[in-house]
Amino acid sequence: MIGAFVMALLAGAVQYLIGSASHLYLRRHPQGSAQEAVQLGAVVLSTGTLVSVVGLLPDIPVVPRSVPAMAAVVTLVVAGGLRLAVRARRDAISRPDPDSALRVLVYGAGRTGAQLVRSMMGDTEGGLRAIALLDDDPGLRRQRICGVPVLGSGADLAPVARCTGAELLVIAIRNPERELVRRTRAAAAEIGIQVKILSPLGERLTPSVGVADLREIDINELLGRHPVETDVSVVSPCITGRRVLVTGAGGSIGSELCRQIARFDPAELLMLDRDESALHALQLSIYGRALLDSPDVILADIRDAEALDDIFAQRRPEIVFHAAALKHLPMLEQYPDEAWKSNVLGTVNVLRTSVGCGVHRFVNISTDKAADPTSVLGKSKRIGERLVAATARECGLPYLSVRFGNVLGSRGSVVTTFVEQLAAGAPVTITHPEVRRYFMTVQEAVQLVLQAGALGRPGQVHVLDMGRQVRIVELARQLMQTLGTDVPVVYTGLRKGEKLREDLFGEAEGEDRRERCHPAITAVPVPELAAEVAEVAAVGAGPAAALAALGGGREDRADRADTADPTAPSPRVGAAALFAPIRPVPRTIMAKP
């Protein structure tokens, strides 16, 4: 009896020492959690083993060998049971009130869905209560997660929602296909329940998910295609430690370019724009301050060739991303001279200065409207592509262009216009019921631009695989569903120079001329401009005639909205001067870096 009492005291002391050394009693893990159970088992097993070994030593009071093992089991059951009781009471207290909580149907019963359900169970303030799960994997049917049953697949949304009284559907799937999101959103709208989705992994602080990660479905998720993933890791060697200049830095593409380039730790990031307010907003978004007194912000206009010479001579950029341009199609149809001055003359100025000061990589931002262009905008951007190709041949360096479609959320984009119209309760205006466009997010566009800058060869045009074109009227309808409103749609008719459907490739850029340089990027060659330049310079054509002569495109397209003569007279400003011999470059610019 005395021996058993001594061994019990010894076991208690040993367990306390081992538990203290492993911080078991300092609540390293939540009470009743799986991690604490594993740690408790390890401590009890270590104690039992050590006491059993001590009991075999001579001069130690003999006790039955079964006593240490039985004591360990009893200790494990009692200690573990107490902890589980504490956890059960805590979970019962923290469960959301079933009467006031919003009844949630979770689509996805995998690891992500399970984490979300557990988060709801422990969130008393969130007001969400998981009442059922859906999953397309037949192997998960009839399972329960924290007591919540899996009642069917995504196709069973309507009957499951009706029988459970669900008020909210949460898509708990990592990186869901956009077609699945669009289809699920439409099905939920038919039965009148809300839909939320998880924030992307890149926007979360941890890989695990919780109630705080829920958000409304963004219009980007309704485009019907999965985002293009580019390997931006190849960009780092091209940018890190280099002096990088971005023209049009305050615009939608230019500002996102600057934000992403800043992450690659360039030696210097030079942000050039003629809009001081845009530079203020950009600097604030990158650095959290915007005093506009640092040398990284440059107030200048690409139309001013002498100013560009001075800036390049002083700052010596090694890489140039040329995003400055005028982009609104109807406005440029009215004022083709302005398109000529900025999109053509401005591009020539930046190209000449870049070559003169030894810029070894140049990326020009183009548009899908440059493929068989029918508008002033498209023709001016097509000329830009051809000018870059000619410059690349002359200098032998990777000077290239990137061509992509409409960017969601950019200033003046169709989605921004729709949101403003819906907010005002005004009718949504669309040019034609069959008009279709390619869409991408600004993040995708910039990833493509950076990828092209790293992979492109001299003179190429890189074109993103943008999936299917989206009917604008469908986009408007989906946006109305997302915002929970309904207004009339008014068709205004195609505008001058506008197409029903955009092209990514021109007729001359057939399959035999395309090169797949990346899973999501195709490179095509473009004709150089030299011969046409000499011809137009000789006749001294005005901007409108020069755009028509040099911009290419098909003038007999069946889906063109205009019938205007592209060679109609217009003010003659700068055409001959543009194609004059290249002006001398200052010695400071010609010096090698």
C-alpha positions in Angstrom: 0.0 0.0 0.0 2.8 2.4 0.9 4.6 1.5 -2.3 1.5 2.4 -4.4 1.2 5.7 -2.6 4.8 6.5 -3.2 4.5 5.6 -6.9 1.4 7.8 -7.2 3.2 10.8 -5.7 6.2 10.1 -8.0 3.9 9.9 -11.1 2.1 13.1 -10.2 5.4 14.9 -9.7 6.9 13.6 -13.0 3.7 14.5 -14.9 3.7 18.0 -13.5 7.4 18.5 -14.4 6.9 17.1 -18.0 3.7 19.1 -18.5 5.3 22.3 -17.3 8.4 21.8 -19.5 6.1 21.3 -22.5 3.9 24.2 -21.5 0.8 22.0 -21.3 -0.5 23.9 -18.3 0.2 27.3 -19.9 -2.6 26.7 -22.4 -0.4 26.7 -25.5 -3.4 25.3 -27.3 -7.1 26.0 -26.9 -8.7 23.8 -24.3 -10.3 20.7 -25.7 -8.6 21.2 -29.1 -7.0 18.3 -31.1 -3.6 19.9 -30.6 -4.0 19.9 -26.8 -5.3 16.3 -26.8 -2.1 15.2 -28.7 0.1 17.1 -26.2 -1.8 15.6 -23.2 -1.4 12.1 -24.6 2.3 12.6 -25.1 2.8 13.9 -21.5 0.8 11.0 -20.0 2.6 8.4 -22.1 6.0 9.8 -21.1 5.0 9.9 -17.4 3.8 6.3 -17.5 6.8 5.0 -19.3 9.2 6.8 -16.9 7.4 5.6 -13.8 7.3 2.0 -15.1 11.1 2.1 -15.6 11.6 3.5 -12.1 9.5 0.7 -10.7 11.9 -1.9 -12.1 14.9 -0.4 -10.2 16.1 -2.2 -7.0 15.2 -0.9 -3.5 12.0 0.6 -5.0 8.7 -0.5 -3.3 7.2 -3.2 -5.6 3.8 -2.5 -7.1 2.0 -4.5 -9.8 3.2 -3.7 -13.3 -0.4 -3.0 -14.4 -0.7 -0.1 -12.0 1.3 2.5 -14.0 -0.5 1.6 -17.2 -3.9 1.8 -15.5 -3.0 5.1 -13.8 -2.0 6.5 -17.2 -5.3 5.5 -18.8 -7.3 6.9 -15.9 -5.3 10.2 -16.0 -5.8 10.5 -19.7 -9.5 9.9 -19.5 -10.1 12.2 -16.6 -7.9 15.1 -17.8 -9.1 14.7 -21.4 -12.7 14.5 -20.3 -12.5 17.7 -18.2 -11.0 19.5 -21.1 -13.6 18.3 -23.5 -16.3 19.4 -21.1 -14.8 22.9 -20.9 -14.7 23.0 -24.7 -18.3 21.8 -25.1 -19.6 24.4 -22.7 -17.6 27.1 -24.4 -18.9 26.1 -27.9 -22.5 26.0 -26.6 -22.1 29.5 -25.2 -20.4 30.8 -28.4 -22.9 29.4 -30.9 -25.0 32.0 -32.7 -28.5 32.5 -31.6 -30.6 30.2 -33.8 -33.5 32.5 -33.8 -31.7 35.7 -34.9 -28.8 34.3 -37.0 -29.0 34.2 -40.8 -29.5 30.7 -42.1 -26.6 29.9 -44.3 -26.2 27.2 -47.0 -22.5 26.4 -47.7 -21.5 25.3 -51.2 -18.4 23.2 -50.7 -17.9 20.5 -48.1 -14.1 20.2 -48.4 -11.5 21.6 -46.2 -12.4 25.2 -47.0 -16.1 24.6 -46.3 -15.3 22.8 -43.0 -13.2 25.7 -41.8 -15.9 28.1 -42.7 -18.6 26.1 -40.8 -16.4 25.9 -37.7 -15.8 29.7 -38.0 -19.6 30.3 -38.0 -20.1 28.0 -35.0 -17.7 30.1 -33.0 -18.7 33.6 -34.1 -21.5 34.9 -31.9 -21.3 38.4 -33.4 -21.3 37.4 -37.1 -25.0 36.4 -37.0 -24.4 33.5 -39.4 -25.6 29.9 -38.8 -24.7 27.0 -41.2 -27.7 24.8 -41.6 -26.6 22.6 -44.6 -23.8 22.0 -47.1 -23.8 21.2 -50.8 -20.9 19.5 -52.7 -20.6 18.0 -56.1 -18.4 15.1 -54.8 -20.7 12.1 -54.4 -18.2 10.7 -51.8 -19.1 13.5 -49.4 -22.9 12.9 -49.4 -24.5 12.1 -46.0 -21.5 13.3 -44.1 -21.7 15.8 -41.3 -19.3 18.7 -40.4 -19.8 19.9 -36.8 -23.2 18.4 -37.0 -24.1 20.2 -40.3 -25.2 17.7 -43.0 -24.3 17.5 -46.6 -27.7 17.4 -48.4 -26.8 17.4 -52.1 -24.9 18.9 -55.0 -24.9 22.3 -56.6 -27.8 21.1 -58.8 -29.9 20.6 -55.7 -29.6 24.2 -54.6 -33.3 25.1 -55.1 -34.9 22.1 -53.2 -32.3 22.2 -50.4 -32.8 25.9 -49.9 -36.5 25.6 -49.8 -36.5 22.7 -47.3 -34.0 24.3 -45.0 -35.2 27.9 -45.2 -31.7 29.1 -46.3 -31.4 32.9 -46.6 -27.8 33.1 -47.7 -25.6 30.9 -50.0 -21.8 31.0 -49.5 -19.5 29.5 -52.2 -16.8 28.0 -50.1 -14.5 26.7 -52.9 -10.9 27.9 -53.4 -10.5 29.6 -56.8 -13.9 28.6 -58.2 -14.4 28.7 -62.0 -16.1 31.8 -63.1 -18.7 29.8 -65.0 -19.6 28.0 -61.8 -19.9 31.4 -60.0 -22.0 32.8 -62.7 -24.3 29.8 -62.9 -24.7 29.6 -59.1 -25.4 33.3 -58.9 -28.2 33.0 -61.5 -29.7 30.0 -59.8 -29.7 31.7 -56.4 -31.3 34.8 -57.9 -34.2 32.7 -59.2 -35.1 31.5 -55.7 -34.4 34.8 -54.0 -31.4 34.2 -51.8 -28.2 36.2 -51.4 -24.8 34.9 -52.5 -21.4 35.6 -51.0 -17.9 34.2 -51.9 -14.6 34.0 -50.2 -11.9 36.5 -50.7 -9.0 35.3 -52.9 -6.1 33.7 -51.1 -3.8 36.6 -52.0 -6.1 39.0 -50.1 -6.2 37.0 -46.9 -3.7 37.2 -44.1 -3.7 33.4 -43.5 -4.4 30.3 -45.7 -7.3 29.4 -43.4 -10.8 30.9 -43.9 -13.4 32.4 -41.7 -16.5 34.5 -41.5 -14.3 37.6 -41.9 -13.3 36.4 -45.4 -16.8 36.6 -46.9 -17.5 39.2 -49.4 -20.0 40.1 -52.2 -19.5 38.6 -55.6 -17.5 41.0 -57.7 -18.5 41.7 -61.3 -15.1 40.2 -62.3 -16.3 36.8 -61.2 -19.3 36.9 -63.6 -17.3 37.2 -66.8 -17.6 33.5 -67.6 -13.8 32.7 -67.7 -11.1 31.9 -65.2 -8.4 34.6 -64.6 -5.3 34.1 -66.6 -2.3 33.2 -64.4 1.1 34.4 -65.5 4.4 33.5 -64.1 5.5 36.9 -62.8 8.6 35.3 -61.2 10.4 35.6 -64.5 9.8 39.4 -64.3 12.0 40.0 -61.3 15.4 39.6 -63.0 14.3 42.2 -65.6 13.1 44.8 -63.1 14.9 44.3 -59.8 17.8 46.9 -59.4 16.8 48.7 -62.7 15.7 52.2 -63.4 12.1 51.9 -64.7 10.0 54.7 -66.2 6.2 54.5 -66.8 4.5 57.0 -69.0 0.8 57.6 -68.3 1.5 56.5 -64.8 -1.7 58.1 -63.4 -4.0 56.1 -65.7 -5.7 52.8 -64.9 -3.1 50.6 -66.5 -0.1 52.9 -65.7 -1.0 53.1 -62.0 -1.4 49.4 -61.6 1.9 48.9 -63.5 3.6 51.2 -61.0 2.1 49.4 -58.0 3.2 46.0 -59.3 6.6 47.1 -60.5 7.3 48.6 -57.0 7.0 45.1 -55.5 10.0 43.9 -57.6 12.3 46.5 -55.9 13.6 48.5 -58.9 16.5 50.8 -58.4 14.2 53.7 -59.2 10.6 53.9 -60.3 9.9 57.0 -62.3 6.2 57.8 -62.7 5.5 60.3 -65.5 2.1 61.9 -66.2 0.6 65.2 -67.2 -2.1 64.9 -64.6 -0.9 66.1 -61.2 -4.0 64.9 -59.4 -3.5 61.4 -60.8 0.2 61.4 -59.7 -0.9 62.4 -56.2 -3.4 59.5 -56.0 -0.8 57.1 -57.3 1.9 58.1 -54.9 -0.5 57.8 -52.0 -1.6 54.3 -53.1 2.0 53.0 -53.3 3.8 54.8 -50.4 0.9 55.9 -48.1 2.0 59.5 -48.5 1.7 62.0 -51.4 3.7 65.2 -50.9 4.6 65.3 -54.6 8.0 66.6 -53.7 10.1 63.5 -54.5 11.9 62.8 -57.8 9.9 59.7 -58.5 6.9 61.7 -59.7 7.4 63.5 -63.0 5.0 66.1 -64.4 5.4 66.1 -68.2 3.6 65.6 -71.4 4.8 63.1 -74.0 3.9 65.6 -76.7 6.8 67.7 -75.5 9.8 66.2 -77.1 12.3 68.6 -75.5 11.0 68.0 -72.0 11.3 64.2 -72.6 14.9 64.7 -73.8 15.8 66.6 -70.6 14.0 64.1 -68.3 15.6 61.0 -69.9 19.1 62.7 -69.9 18.8 63.4 -66.2 17.1 60.2 -65.0 18.7 57.6 -67.4 15.8 55.0 -67.4 16.8 51.5 -68.5 13.2 50.1 -69.0 10.2 52.1 -70.3 6.6 51.0 -70.1 4.6 53.4 -72.4 1.0 53.5 -71.2 0.3 57.2 -72.0 -2.5 57.6 -74.6 -5.9 59.0 -75.3 -8.4 56.1 -75.4 -12.1 57.2 -75.6 -13.3 56.1 -79.1 -16.2 58.6 -79.7 -14.1 61.6 -78.5 -11.2 60.7 -80.8 -13.6 60.3 -83.7 -14.5 63.9 -83.2 -10.9 65.1 -82.7 -8.6 62.9 -84.7 -5.8 65.5 -84.5 -5.6 64.9 -80.7 -5.3 61.1 -81.3 -2.5 61.9 -83.7 -0.7 64.2 -81.3 -0.8 61.9 -78.3 -1.0 58.3 -79.6 1.2 58.7 -82.7 3.4 61.8 -82.2 3.8 61.2 -78.4 4.8 57.6 -79.1 7.4 58.7 -81.6 8.8 61.2 -79.1 9.1 58.5 -76.4 10.6 56.0 -78.9 13.2 58.5 -80.2 14.3 59.6 -76.8 14.4 56.0 -75.5 16.7 54.9 -78.3 18.8 58.0 -77.9 19.5 57.4 -74.2 20.1 53.7 -74.5 16.8 52.3 -73.0 17.3 48.6 -73.5 13.7 47.4 -73.0 10.5 49.2 -74.2 7.0 47.9 -73.8 4.1 49.8 -75.6 0.6 49.4 -74.4 -1.8 48.7 -77.3 -5.4 47.6 -77.6 -7.5 45.0 -79.4 -8.9 47.9 -81.4 -5.6 47.9 -83.3 -6.5 44.6 -85.0 -8.0 45.5 -88.4 -8.9 48.9 -87.0 -12.0 50.8 -88.1 -11.7 53.8 -85.6 -9.4 56.7 -85.1 -8.4 55.1 -81.8 -7.6 51.7 -83.3 -5.7 53.2 -86.2 -3.6 55.5 -84.0 -2.7 52.5 -81.8 -2.0 50.3 -84.8 0.5 53.0 -86.0 2.1 52.8 -82.6 2.6 49.1 -82.9 4.2 49.6 -86.3 6.4 52.4 -85.1 7.7 50.2 -82.3 8.4 47.4 -84.7 10.4 49.7 -87.0 12.4 51.0 -84.0 13.1 47.5 -82.8 14.6 46.6 -86.2 16.8 49.6 -86.1 18.1 49.2 -82.6 17.9 45.4 -82.3 16.6 45.6 -78.8 13.4 44.1 -77.2 11.1 47.0 -78.1 7.6 45.4 -78.3 3.8 46.0 -77.9 1.1 44.3 -75.8 -2.4 44.1 -77.1 -5.5 43.3 -74.9 -9.2 44.1 -74.6 -11.3 46.2 -72.3 -10.2 46.6 -68.7 -12.8 46.3 -66.0 -12.9 49.2 -63.5 -10.8 51.6 -65.6 -11.8 55.2 -65.8 -14.7 55.5 -68.2 -15.2 51.7 -68.6 -18.6 50.3 -69.4 -19.0 48.8 -65.9 -18.3 52.1 -64.2 -20.8 53.7 -66.4 -23.4 51.1 -65.7 -22.9 51.4 -61.9 -23.4 55.1 -62.0 -26.5 54.8 -64.1 -28.0 52.2 -61.8 -27.1 54.2 -58.7 -29.0 57.2 -60.2 -32.0 54.9 -61.3 -31.4 55.9 -64.9 -31.8 53.5 -67.8 -28.7 51.6 -68.8 -27.5 52.7 -72.3 -26.0 50.2 -74.7 -25.1 50.8 -78.3 -26.5 47.6 -79.8 -28.1 44.4 -78.4 -25.5 42.2 -80.1 -22.4 44.2 -79.2 -19.7 42.0 -77.6 -16.3 42.8 -76.0 -13.4 41.0 -74.5 -12.8 41.9 -70.8 -10.0 41.4 -68.3 -9.1 42.8 -64.9 -6.5 45.5 -64.6 -4.4 43.0 -62.6 -4.4 40.5 -65.4 -3.6 43.3 -67.9 -0.5 44.4 -66.0 0.7 40.8 -65.4 0.6 40.4 -69.2 2.5 43.6 -69.8 5.2 42.6 -67.3 5.3 39.1 -68.8 5.7 40.5 -72.3 8.5 42.8 -71.1 10.4 39.7 -69.8 9.7 37.3 -72.7 9.2 39.5 -75.8 11.5 39.7 -78.8 12.1 42.8 -80.8 9.1 44.1 -82.8 6.6 41.6 -81.6 3.0 42.2 -80.5 1.9 40.1 -77.5 -1.8 39.2 -77.4 -3.5 37.7 -74.4 -5.8 34.7 -74.7 -8.9 36.4 -73.3 -11.5 33.6 -73.6 -14.9 34.3 -75.0 -16.3 37.7 -75.8 -19.1 38.9 -73.4 -22.4 40.4 -74.6 -22.6 43.8 -73.1 -26.3 43.4 -72.4 -25.6 40.2 -70.5 -23.0 42.1 -68.4 -25.6 44.8 -67.7 -28.2 42.2 -66.6 -25.7 40.4 -64.3 -24.7 43.7 -62.7 -28.4 44.5 -62.1 -28.8 41.1 -60.3 -25.6 41.7 -58.2 -26.8 45.2 -57.1 -30.4 44.0 -56.7 -32.0 46.5 -59.0 -33.8 46.6 -62.4 -33.9 49.4 -64.9 -34.8 49.6 -68.6 -32.1 49.0 -71.2 -31.9 51.7 -73.9 -30.1 51.0 -77.2 -28.5 54.0 -78.7 -27.0 52.6 -81.9 -23.4 51.9 -82.9 -21.2 54.9 -82.9 -18.8 56.0 -85.7 -15.8 53.7 -85.9 -17.3 51.1 -83.6 -17.5 47.4 -84.2 -20.1 44.9 -83.1 -17.3 42.5 -82.1 -13.6 43.2 -81.5 -10.8 41.2 -82.9 -7.6 40.1 -81.1 -5.9 39.3 -84.4 -6.1 41.0 -87.8 -6.8 39.1 -91.0 -3.1 39.3 -91.9 -2.2 37.7 -88.6 -3.2 34.2 -89.4 -2.4 31.0 -87.6 0.7 30.5 -89.6 2.1 33.8 -88.4 1.4 33.3 -84.7 3.8 32.1 -82.1 2.7 30.7 -78.7 5.3 32.1 -76.3 3.4 31.4 -73.1 0.3 29.3 -72.3 -1.8 32.5 -72.2 0.1 34.7 -74.7 0.5 34.7 -78.5 3.1 36.7 -80.3 2.5 38.1 -83.8 4.7 40.2 -86.1 3.6 43.6 -87.4 4.7 45.4 -90.5 7.2 48.3 -90.0 6.2 51.8 -90.9 9.2 53.2 -92.9 7.9 53.0 -96.4 4.5 54.5 -95.6 6.1 57.2 -93.4 8.2 58.5 -96.4 5.1 58.5 -98.6 2.9 60.4 -96.2 5.8 62.8 -95.3 6.2 63.7 -99.0 2.6 64.7 -99.5 2.3 66.5 -96.2 -0.9 64.8 -95.2 -3.0 65.9 -92.3 -3.7 63.7 -89.3 -7.0 62.2 -90.5 -5.5 61.2 -93.9 -2.3 60.0 -92.2 -4.3 57.8 -89.8 -6.3 56.3 -92.7 -3.1 55.7 -94.8 -1.0 54.3 -92.0 -3.5 52.7 -89.7 -4.5 49.8 -91.9 -7.7 47.9 -91.3 -10.6 46.8 -93.4 -12.7 49.6 -94.7 -15.5 47.3 -95.9 -16.3 45.6 -92.6 -20.0 44.6 -92.4 -20.2 45.6 -88.7 -18.8 49.1 -89.1 -21.0 51.8 -87.8 -19.7 54.7 -89.9 -19.7 55.4 -93.6 -17.5 58.5 -93.4 -14.7 59.0 -95.8 -11.5 58.3 -93.8 -9.6 60.8 -96.0 -11.9 63.7 -95.4 -10.1 67.0 -95.0 -9.0 68.0 -91.5 -6.7 70.6 -90.0 -3.1 69.8 -91.0 -1.1 69.9 -87.8 2.2 68.2 -87.5 2.1 65.3 -90.0 5.0 66.4 -92.1 6.9 67.5 -89.0 6.4 64.1 -87.4 8.0 62.3 -90.3 10.9 64.8 -90.7 14.4 63.4 -90.1 15.1 62.5 -86.5 16.2 65.6 -84.7 19.7 65.6 -83.2 19.9 64.1 -79.7 21.8 66.0 -77.1 25.2 64.7 -76.2 24.2 64.0 -72.7 21.6 61.6 -74.0 23.9 59.9 -76.4 26.4 59.1 -73.7 26.4 55.5 -72.6 24.9 54.8 -69.1 
